[in-house]
């Protein structure tokens, strides 16, 4: 059961978006976030919606997936809606009961916020749906590489991410084994109150930690044997290549961003 | 001819007040040799292995790889490129989440040109018969396949020698066979010197030279047939001998006169047929 966890949220495919340079996708996603947050009226938000829809159409990611990615943020949505509804007191009151009042402006802001958050999640999810974790790590490393000048250990951080990604399946497998071993000795994993459940996790966590530390030691030796000496002088086999599609996409994004800024200005 | 790897009066202890793990060890390995190292747990064989590529440095004496002293810090990466190491657990040697990326790891560290890395990675993967799996994630592979990927990651550096620390200990019989066949081919076709630390006497019997270690010293250093003919000595240091040798030993004990240097099943069968006819 524990093996069903998918690594990241990557869905392999061969669409235009899948084939794009990860660096461009990352930059475009950031511009998209900016676009959503500076857009202060409905038309600006509509522009953001069109942009997201276009991106999804190009990516051949099923709509069902978008709905799935929204599920975990429902509580956040509910909370912001409630706060907006009751805290905003300006505007025409639509409903009044004792000291609680809901105004038209509050309703408008709430809807606005919901759409903005939904677009935000949908747009940023597209990045992880269409980019493999390895490509994403590479892209982050390249984009942050100017920070090396400020002594930020960029390649080391990327190496840590790579190793973490590499060991997730291994550690999941190990957790499965430890759970079976503890169950075989009579550990009760599922039943009981919250307190018992927390207690049941301890005999899994501790062996897992011990083994992870041992693995880390062995891995460090193996890396030394393969001449690892940090990021300095390191080359990469996989070179990120950018093509026409990347520049066109970036241009479109900049155009949309400009449109949002323009709409804001005339409003 | 100068030996490729040489240890002279090698002493090693983990900390100053600790006991000697290796004491006064003298040994040398010629280029292209295929040597098995046997020994009971704690005899120092893994410690010796780690001296071959400067993961550990001698407390006394010296180790020379291709004429370079392993204490020479400037040349440490030259040494590690010449002598690769493969460990017991393949999972803990694989760094990247894609097979070909992992094979490229050492070359990336050495700063090789991307196009050259690509060529050498493909070459290395083909040499261990894992080329079709180049885009797989390591956790999708069997133990034997993972260990072959680990070996590919080493041979991509084009080392002259590979030290293997019980590379088959965690594998099933199929994986063990795959790995041993690969190692044998690397030795025969590419002329890579192999130092194989193992617990499996059958594997050791196939090597050209067997070294037996005990308490940080070299006990025996000879051909497999000479080493395994000394059944009592082997048992006294807690080691087994191949089944065939054991059979001959027991038969001789009960009065037969078979050649004690028999180590393969064919030799044994021939000897028995001759005896019976």
Interface residues (C-beta under 8 A of the other chain):
Chain A: X133 X134 X162 X163 X165 X166 X169 X170 X173 X215 X218 X219 X221 X222 X223 X224 X225 X226 X227 X228 X229 X233 X234 X235 X236 X237 X238 X239
Chain B: X50 X53 X55 X77 X80 X81 X84 X85 X87 X89 X91 X92 X93 X94 X95 X96 X97 X98 X100 X101 X104 X105 X106 X107 X108 X109 X110 X111 X112 X113 X114 X117 X118 X121 X137 X138 X139 X150 X153 X154 X157
